[in-house]
Amino acid sequence: MGPATPGTDPVELGRHDKWVVAVAVLPDGRVVSGGEDRRVLVWDVMTQTTIAQLDCSVTALAAEPIGGGETALVIGHAGAGLSLWSVTNI
C-alpha cells in the first residue's frame, strides 16, 4: 500500500508518543519524523512500518543526497546542536 490519493482518507504510518515536531521525505520515498518523545523514526511508506529509530531531541529535520548513493539526514536538536546521520543503509 502506498500513499493515499487526493480526495481519499489519508494513510496513517504510525504514531509518536508525543507531538510530531518535524518531518522530512528521503529521496527514496521513506519518511522521517521527529517528535517531542525524543525519537526520530524512519518509516517505510509502502509497508507502513518503522524501520529505524534514533533516540534524541529534535526540532528540525532535513534530508539530502550527498553523492555516491548516500543520503544524509540533518537533525536540529533542542538547545542549539545539529547532528548529521547517514540513512543510506537503513
ROTIKOL-661206 format. One record per residue (C-alpha): x, y, z. Coordinates in pm, whole numbers, plus 50000, padded with zeros to 5 digits. Example, Ala and Ser with C-alpha at 12.3 -4.5 7.8 and 13.67 -1.06 7.14 Angstrom:
512304955050780
513674989450714
REM end
This chain:
500005000050000
501285034549918
500245069849999
496585079449976
495315097149667
493765131949689
490135130649796
490505098349995
491235092050361
494925095950446
497105065950523
498465067150879
502055054950906
502125052851283
502485074451589
504915090951825
504185091052198
504005129252194
503645157251934
505405153751598
507585184651551
509415177551223
509015156550908
511275150250608
510995128450298
514105109550189
514985108349818
513965071549803
510475079549939
510925069150301
509595093750559
511425105950870
509585121051166
510805136651488
508725140951799
508645155952144
509045120052267
512765124152181
512595099351893
513415102151525
511615074951331
512285063250974
509155049650807
508725026350511
505705041550337
504815010050140
504664987150446
503645014650693
506265002950942
509025019151141
512355006651007
514745026551227
514755047951539
517215073251678
516775084652037
517485122052054
515775155552089
514625170651761
513265204051646
514015201951272
514845175851005
516295178350655
517385151150412
519755154950120
521525131349878
525255137549921
526715117449634
527775081849580
524235069949650
524435082350009
521715102450182
522345124750484
519795133550750
520445165750941
518765167951280
518315200851464
518245194951837
516505213852115
519135236752260
521455245351974
523035214051833
522965197751492
523865162151403
524435145151070
523395109151010
523745086350710
520415069650635
521605051650324
521745016350466
518765018150699
REM end
